Amino acid sequence: MSRSKEKCTEFVRKLPSFFRGLLWFMDFDKIDVLRDRESILYQVLGKGRMEHIRYAEGLYGKEEILKFAKRNLVDAKDIPDEFARKIIEKGEIWIGAEK
């Protein structure tokens, strides 16, 4: 079992309600954190607030988020959010840092 799946089993496989606006294009009540991981992470890194990033870090782990970012968000200039852009440019995730 991957680290991501291990961490997700510790959580309910549904997201808290503060993700609803971020994932407006999905049927929120049918979102599964394992099946929909790619869409969730793309939105979190592109448009999420600190609370989204912290929750995703607890759910998937820093390493998984960074791997996803490097694999899917090839060019940092394509990422609209400055905070998420720094994650990719520096190759780090600053979970717990205050904005």
N, C-alpha and C positions, 0 to 999 in steps of 0.2 A: 504494500500500500504506500502510495506516495505521501510525502509530508503534507501536501495540500489536502488530500483525502483524510489523513489522520486528523489534521486540525479541524476540518469541516465537520467531522463526526462529533466533535466536542460542542458544536454550536447547533442550533436548530438550522435546518437547511433552508430556511426562509430568512430574508433580510428584514432589518428593522424598518419602520415606516419612514424614517428620514431619507431612505433611498428612493422613495416613490417618485419624487420630482426628477431625480437624476436619471431614472430609468423609465421615463414617461412613455417611451415608444414600445415598451413591453407590457404584457399582461402581468401586472405586479404580483397578483395572487398565485400565479403559476411559475414564478421564477424559482429556480433551484440553483443554489450557490455552486454546485459542482457542474451541472450541465451547462449553466449560463456564465461560467467563469470568465470567458473571453469578453463578452459584452459588458459584464460588470466591471472588470479591470480597465477596459478601454474608456468607459465613462468616468470611472473614479480618477484615472490619471489625466484625462482630458478636461473634465469639468467639475470634479468633486471638490468638496470642502475638506478641511482637516478631519472632521468627524468621519467622513467617508474613507479617507486614507487610513486613519487609525483602525477603523473596523476591518477594512480589507487586509491590513497587516496582521491583525489578530486572526483573521480567517484563513488567509493563504500563506502568510509568512513573507518576510522581507525578500528572501532569495527568490521565491516564486514570482513576486511582483516585478522584481528587477529583471528576471529572465523573460517574463512576458513583455516588459517594456522594450528590452533590447531586440526581441524577436519581432515585435509587431509595430513598434513606433520607430521606424528606421531613422528618420531624420528629426532631430529635436525641434527644428524650426517649424515642423508641421503640427506641433502640440501647442494648442492655444493658451494653456495655463502656464504661467511662469514657474510656479512651484513644481509642477510635473516636469517641465522642461529641465529644471535643475537636476531632478532625479536622474534623467537620462544622461545629461551632459557630464555629471560628476560620477556617474556609475554608483550612486549611493541612494539610500532612502533615509530621510530624516524623520522617522516616526517619533512623535513626542515633542518635536520642536515646536515652539510657539511661533505663529505668524506675526 
